[in-house]
């Protein structure tokens, strides 16, 4: 039998999870589905991590604090197994998944209907259809590939080859063979910038192709009432399975946890190094502390007296908008950020949930979610720059602002310690760092300390609300610590923990 972690004087559980974000809760649900006794510890007073909603501007205006739009809430293998709808979460899908306005009233619209999108792009429509249609037809297999642990051969080689071809075409000089018009090129550049990866790189392009595919396959939904509904549904399911959630409990060391056979940490790499302390080899701990986090964001929330007056037609029907201008402007702005500079006109992502969810604000009024890409550790208040970028594509916007709340990058860490320096990506998304995150190690979920696992967005497949980092880490813990080799997703599907059963306190293989 392997060693135990935590304090012998603090009771005992089979598994302890630190962090009640979507990955931590997904890991806990998976472990509880195996019949294990699981406890989750969260420093904040509410569960959610990056999936919280609060009134931060004016009474009655409900703002998503970090994540807001959730294509992976419908597409990821974890959420397909969990089934948010069955847990009372209503995912509302705007007709236009995302839009990219241009100066003068032009721009592109990614309708959920692929054919309508292609038709709106004129001469580039056929190329748009050719890029996305084969992946839309097999979107579940593509999502499984994108959400894998990147450590196994793809289960669907033909889909992997098609995705790779799309990335090669758009992330290399071959991209000139695809799109010629400004609307299509800007539309793809805007969605590719979601990863805050080097512009034009395979990683940035893969982000764009995957998210673009999901826009046409399942849409880019927002949960009715706010993103907090997702976290609350996960927490309720865990409690139904017998799991315990302790909020307001900041874990600073392993001694702050009960005695456990497995400990899973939904924390940043530096958080893992701090919590495990001297129990980790010095070289591994140093690699964690120096793991690059990549660029960051400055968050700006608005309470508005009415809808945004976009110049580009049908942008009022879009859930998400990318505001930066042309393809060339997007590339230039992202390069500036990666060089540690603040662009005069930054890339700004905007979400207008009121397009489908009137519950977010008092009648006739609106919330507006936005953030701008900034260098890691930025202390600047970009409220005026973000307002100007919105005003650029929606003249008169300033007159609608009732209240504004700006959260500079460095302040995001106060809300969620995982956002080190304001990075919401869990680490840099360069090609090497995407495959080997957070450190160079074949199995990124395990650590040199037996029984200690990392399950945050700093492990593959990386950022977004999908839960798969938690599922992959839980699968490792189940096999290595408890001798349970059931498919973790089958344990997610098992109602209230009626899955595989472990002997008390994990008498399986160590």
Helices and strands as residue ranges (DSSP letters): E 7-18, H 22-33, E 38-41, E 53-54, E 63-64, H 72-75, H 77-82, G 85-87, E 91-93, E 96-101, G 103-105, E 107-111, H 114-120, G 122-124, H 125-137, H 139-146, H 157-170, G 173-177, H 182-192, G 193-195, H 202-217, E 221-223, H 228-240, E 244-246, G 254-256, E 258-265, H 269-276, G 277-279, H 282-289, E 296-304, G 315-317, E 318-323, H 327-338, E 348-351, G 353-355, G 358-360, E 366-374, H 383-393, G 397-400, E 401-407, H 409-415, G 420-422, H 431-435, E 452-454, H 468-482, H 488-493, G 495-497
